[in-house]
Amino acid sequence: MLRDLYRERKGKRKRESSYDRTGGNFDFYGFNPGDKKVIFDVNAPGCITHIWVTMAAYLGGADAMLERKVVLRMYWDNEEEPSVEAPIGDFFGMGHGISKNFVSAPLTMCPQDGRGYNCYFPMPYSDAARIEVENQSEFQMLFYFYVDYEEYDEAPDSSLRFHASWRRELTESAADPDWDGEYFQFAGENLTGEENYVILEARGKGHYVGCNMNIHNLRYTNQNNWPGEGDDMIFIDDEPWPPRLHGTGCEDYFNTAFCPTEEYNAPYNGIILPGGPNWYGKITYYRYHILDPIMFDKSIKVTIEHGHNNNRYDDYSSTAYWYQTEPHIHYPILPVAERIPLPDIERDLPAMVKMKAQRDIKAKEMGLEE
């Protein structure tokens, strides 16, 4: 890319932002609870090249968790269902309802405290583009943004459009909670991939360009508590198991090694949160296939085991990014109450008792109790 900077570029460079149209310094959009506002709306061929966002709950709200309660949606070429729909913090690369400084090639969270969100994924469109923000929190919100884009005289040279989708699952397991760490790591065989955690499922033609994945390790124990032994399995064009892309472990898919406990940021892979002692608590990884996109002609299903043989029961969430032809499958985002992260297990109670209580409460909130 640096080598090509001197080459002539076609189009007009433009920007939409939240600057104060009166010339004052109130350079934000105000959102009341429940407000849904369009921050970008154009009707000409073009490509978004950069998005910057920051936000704050107005008059308090230290526990507002805007990162999970504010929803970002994007629509291309007058489509009715969004091609992008995700909690805003997760879209910009970090889950758990947290903002934290990190750097990757397509996504960054910058100081102060990771609250300057940036996205560099190119987002082309032929006829129109619209970006919408919805405040699903109970707080008033100040919202600042730039959307930098190029306007063209004719449609871009590809029919593929940018997509992003968020998922969250409290994973289930047939494993015995009283197993020791070795059993969790090695017991059983997975010869189908049917119970894997699903990061992305899409139909059409395109290429997958990566994800960030968040694991809340809910098992507090002095035994080996590594939650990331699950293999990645990526099924292309409805192929059977074993897929052509079958990996060897969670940390391996994210290009790290040996149950990492260190924070690490690289352009295409990294560990934003490595978890606490014995990998307990909240973990975030990312892997972006910028130089090695995964192509598909009919469909793709990106999965990973939640522990070997899906033996682990933890809180998983992820945001997947890909380009594809339209139409796309739309998976509506979970209601706000079902997006809120679980609290950490209190260490003064037996781990399994506390975990069961948390899961029962969460199931009741989700309307899943028997």
C-alpha positions in Angstrom: 0.0 0.0 0.0 2.8 2.4 0.8 4.4 1.6 -2.5 1.2 2.8 -4.3 0.6 6.1 -2.5 2.1 8.2 -5.3 -0.4 6.8 -7.8 -3.3 9.0 -9.0 -6.6 8.3 -7.3 -10.0 8.8 -8.8 -13.0 10.2 -7.0 -13.7 12.9 -4.4 -12.6 12.6 -0.8 -15.5 13.5 1.5 -16.5 13.4 5.2 -19.7 13.4 7.3 -19.1 14.2 11.0 -20.9 15.4 14.1 -19.4 18.9 14.0 -21.6 21.8 15.4 -23.4 23.2 12.4 -23.9 26.5 14.3 -20.1 27.1 14.4 -20.0 26.4 18.2 -18.2 23.7 20.0 -21.1 21.2 20.7 -19.6 18.8 18.2 -21.8 15.8 19.1 -25.1 14.2 18.4 -27.3 13.9 21.5 -29.2 10.6 22.0 -32.0 10.1 24.5 -32.6 6.5 25.7 -34.2 4.6 22.8 -33.2 7.2 20.1 -32.3 5.8 16.7 -30.5 8.3 14.4 -28.9 8.1 10.9 -25.4 9.5 11.0 -24.5 8.8 7.3 -26.7 8.8 4.3 -25.5 9.2 0.7 -27.0 8.4 -2.7 -24.0 8.0 -5.1 -21.4 5.4 -5.8 -18.6 5.4 -3.3 -16.6 3.7 -0.6 -16.2 4.4 3.2 -12.5 4.4 4.0 -12.5 5.2 7.7 -14.9 5.6 10.7 -14.0 7.2 14.0 -16.4 7.2 17.0 -16.4 8.2 20.6 -19.3 8.4 23.1 -20.2 9.0 26.7 -23.2 8.7 28.9 -24.4 12.2 29.8 -24.6 13.2 33.5 -23.2 10.1 35.1 -23.7 6.5 34.0 -20.3 5.1 34.9 -21.9 1.6 34.6 -23.9 2.5 31.4 -22.1 -0.3 29.4 -22.7 1.7 26.2 -20.3 -0.6 24.4 -22.9 -3.4 24.5 -26.1 -1.4 24.6 -25.5 0.9 21.6 -26.2 -0.8 18.3 -24.5 0.0 15.0 -26.2 -0.8 11.7 -25.1 -0.3 8.1 -27.1 -0.6 4.9 -25.8 -0.8 1.3 -27.6 0.0 -1.9 -31.1 0.5 -0.4 -31.3 -2.9 1.1 -34.0 -3.5 3.8 -32.0 -5.7 6.2 -28.6 -4.4 7.5 -25.4 -5.8 6.3 -23.8 -4.8 9.6 -25.5 -5.1 13.0 -23.5 -5.3 16.2 -23.0 -3.7 19.6 -20.8 -0.8 18.9 -17.9 -1.8 21.1 -17.8 -5.4 19.7 -17.9 -4.0 16.2 -14.8 -2.0 16.8 -12.9 -5.0 18.1 -13.5 -5.5 21.8 -16.2 -7.4 23.7 -17.3 -7.8 27.3 -18.8 -4.3 27.3 -15.3 -2.9 27.7 -13.1 -0.3 25.9 -9.4 -0.9 26.0 -6.4 0.4 24.1 -5.3 -2.0 21.3 -4.0 -1.8 17.8 -4.7 -3.9 14.7 -4.7 -3.2 11.0 -8.4 -2.8 10.4 -9.6 -1.9 13.9 -8.2 0.1 16.9 -9.3 1.5 20.2 -7.1 4.5 21.1 -6.5 6.6 24.2 -8.0 7.7 26.4 -8.7 4.2 27.8 -9.5 2.8 24.4 -12.5 5.2 23.9 -11.4 6.4 20.5 -12.8 3.8 18.1 -11.5 3.4 14.6 -12.4 1.2 11.6 -10.4 1.0 8.4 -12.3 -1.8 6.6 -13.2 -0.5 3.1 -17.0 -0.5 2.6 -18.0 0.0 -1.1 -21.5 0.7 -2.5 -23.0 1.3 -5.9 -26.0 3.4 -5.3 -26.4 4.4 -1.6 -25.1 3.9 1.9 -26.7 4.5 5.3 -25.3 4.1 8.9 -27.6 4.1 11.8 -26.9 4.2 15.6 -29.5 3.2 18.2 -29.1 4.0 21.9 -30.6 1.0 23.7 -29.2 2.1 27.1 -31.2 3.9 29.9 -28.8 6.9 29.7 -28.6 10.0 27.6 -25.6 9.8 25.3 -23.2 12.2 23.6 -22.0 10.7 20.3 -19.1 12.1 18.3 -18.1 10.7 14.9 -16.3 11.0 11.5 -17.3 8.9 8.5 -14.6 9.4 5.8 -15.4 8.3 2.3 -14.7 8.6 -1.4 -17.4 9.5 -4.0 -17.1 8.0 -7.5 -18.6 8.7 -10.9 -19.4 5.0 -11.4 -19.9 1.9 -9.3 -16.9 0.2 -7.6 -15.4 -2.7 -9.5 -16.8 -5.4 -7.2 -20.3 -6.7 -6.3 -19.1 -7.8 -2.9 -20.3 -5.8 0.1 -18.9 -5.5 3.6 -20.8 -7.4 6.4 -20.4 -7.8 10.1 -22.4 -9.9 12.5 -22.3 -10.3 16.3 -23.2 -13.5 18.2 -23.3 -14.6 21.9 -23.9 -18.0 23.4 -23.7 -19.4 26.9 -22.2 -22.7 25.7 -23.7 -26.0 26.9 -21.7 -29.2 27.6 -22.4 -32.8 28.5 -19.2 -32.9 30.5 -19.3 -33.6 34.3 -18.5 -30.4 36.2 -16.6 -32.5 38.7 -14.1 -33.6 36.1 -10.5 -32.5 36.7 -8.7 -30.3 34.3 -7.1 -33.2 32.3 -10.6 -34.6 31.5 -11.8 -31.3 30.3 -8.7 -31.1 28.0 -8.7 -34.6 26.5 -12.0 -36.5 27.1 -14.1 -37.4 24.1 -14.0 -37.1 20.4 -15.6 -34.6 18.1 -16.2 -36.1 14.6 -18.9 -33.8 13.4 -18.4 -30.2 14.6 -22.2 -30.0 15.1 -22.0 -28.6 18.7 -19.2 -26.1 17.9 -19.6 -22.4 18.7 -20.6 -20.7 15.4 -18.7 -17.5 14.7 -20.3 -17.0 11.2 -22.8 -18.7 9.0 -23.4 -17.0 5.6 -24.7 -18.0 2.1 -23.6 -16.3 -1.1 -20.3 -15.8 -2.8 -17.5 -13.9 -1.0 -14.7 -14.1 1.5 -14.4 -14.2 5.2 -11.9 -11.7 6.6 -11.8 -12.5 10.3 -13.2 -12.0 13.7 -12.7 -11.0 17.3 -13.8 -13.5 19.9 -14.5 -13.1 23.6 -14.5 -15.9 26.2 -15.7 -15.4 29.7 -14.1 -18.3 31.6 -16.8 -19.2 34.2 -14.9 -22.1 35.8 -13.0 -20.9 38.9 -10.6 -23.7 40.1 -7.1 -24.4 41.1 -6.9 -27.2 38.5 -5.8 -26.6 34.9 -8.4 -24.1 33.7 -7.4 -23.4 30.1 -10.6 -22.7 28.2 -9.1 -22.5 24.7 -8.4 -26.1 23.6 -11.1 -26.1 21.0 -10.2 -26.6 17.3 -11.4 -24.2 14.7 -13.4 -25.8 11.9 -14.4 -23.7 8.8 -16.9 -25.4 6.5 -16.9 -24.0 2.9 -19.7 -24.6 0.4 -21.6 -27.1 2.5 -18.7 -29.6 2.7 -18.9 -32.4 5.2 -16.7 -33.0 8.2 -13.7 -32.9 8.3 -13.6 -29.5 6.6 -10.7 -28.5 4.4 -9.8 -25.9 7.1 -9.5 -27.8 10.3 -7.3 -26.4 13.0 -5.5 -27.6 16.2 -6.7 -25.3 19.0 -8.1 -21.9 19.8 -4.8 -20.2 20.5 -3.4 -21.7 17.2 -6.2 -20.2 15.1 -5.4 -16.8 16.7 -1.7 -17.3 15.7 -0.4 -17.6 19.3 0.9 -20.6 21.2 1.0 -22.7 24.4 -2.0 -21.3 26.3 -0.9 -17.6 26.2 -1.2 -15.3 29.2 0.3 -12.2 27.7 -1.4 -9.2 26.0 -0.2 -8.8 22.4 -1.2 -6.6 19.5 -0.1 -7.2 15.9 -1.7 -6.0 12.6 -3.6 -9.2 12.0 -3.8 -11.1 15.3 -3.6 -10.4 18.9 -4.7 -10.9 22.5 -6.4 -7.8 24.0 -7.3 -9.6 27.3 -5.5 -12.8 28.3 -7.6 -13.6 31.3 -6.7 -13.6 35.0 -4.8 -16.2 37.0 -5.2 -19.7 35.6 -7.0 -18.1 32.6 -10.0 -17.3 34.8 -12.3 -14.4 33.8 -12.5 -12.4 30.6 -10.4 -13.1 27.5 -10.4 -11.4 24.0 -8.6 -12.5 20.9 -8.6 -11.3 17.3 -7.6 -12.8 13.9 -8.1 -10.8 10.7 -7.6 -12.5 7.4 -6.4 -9.4 5.5 -3.6 -11.1 3.6 -5.2 -14.5 3.6 -9.0 -14.1 3.1 -11.1 -17.3 3.1 -13.1 -17.6 -0.2 -16.4 -19.3 -0.6 -18.7 -19.8 -3.6 -22.0 -20.8 -2.0 -21.6 -20.7 1.8 -19.4 -20.6 4.8 -19.7 -21.7 8.4 -16.9 -20.6 10.7 -16.9 -22.6 14.0 -14.7 -23.4 16.9 -15.0 -25.9 19.7 -15.8 -24.5 23.2 -13.0 -26.5 24.7 -11.9 -29.9 23.3 -15.0 -31.9 22.2 -17.1 -28.9 23.3 -16.5 -29.9 27.0 -16.5 -26.3 28.3 -19.5 -24.2 29.4 -18.5 -20.6 29.2 -19.8 -17.3 27.9 -18.8 -16.8 24.3 -19.3 -13.8 22.0 -17.8 -12.8 18.7 -18.0 -10.4 15.8 -17.3 -11.8 12.3 -16.4 -9.7 9.3 -16.7 -10.7 5.6 -17.5 -9.5 2.1 -20.2 -11.2 0.0 -22.7 -10.8 -2.8 -26.3 -9.8 -1.9 -28.7 -10.9 -0.7 -27.4 -12.0 2.7 -28.8 -14.0 5.6 -29.8 -11.6 8.4 -29.5 -12.7 12.0 -31.2 -10.1 14.2 -29.2 -9.0 17.2 -30.2 -10.3 20.6 -32.3 -8.0 22.9 -30.2 -5.7 25.1 -30.9 -7.7 28.2 -29.4 -10.8 26.6 -26.2 -8.9 25.5 -25.1 -7.9 29.0 -22.0 -9.8 30.2 -22.2 -12.0 33.2 -20.4 -10.8 36.4 -17.3 -12.7 37.5 -17.8 -15.6 39.9 -17.3 -14.5 43.5 -14.4 -16.5 44.9 -16.0 -16.9 48.4 -18.5 -19.5 47.0 -17.9 -22.9 45.5 -17.4 -22.3 41.8 -20.0 -24.7 40.4 -22.7 -23.5 42.8 -22.1 -19.9 41.8 -21.9 -20.8 38.1 -25.2 -22.7 38.3 -26.9 -19.8 40.1 -25.7 -17.3 37.5 -26.8 -19.4 34.6 -30.2 -20.0 36.2 -30.7 -16.2 36.6 -29.6 -15.6 33.1 -31.9 -18.3 31.7 -34.8 -16.7 33.6 -34.0 -13.3 32.1 -33.9 -14.8 28.7 -37.3 -16.5 29.2 -35.6 -19.9 29.0 -36.6 -21.3 32.4 -38.6 -24.5 32.5 
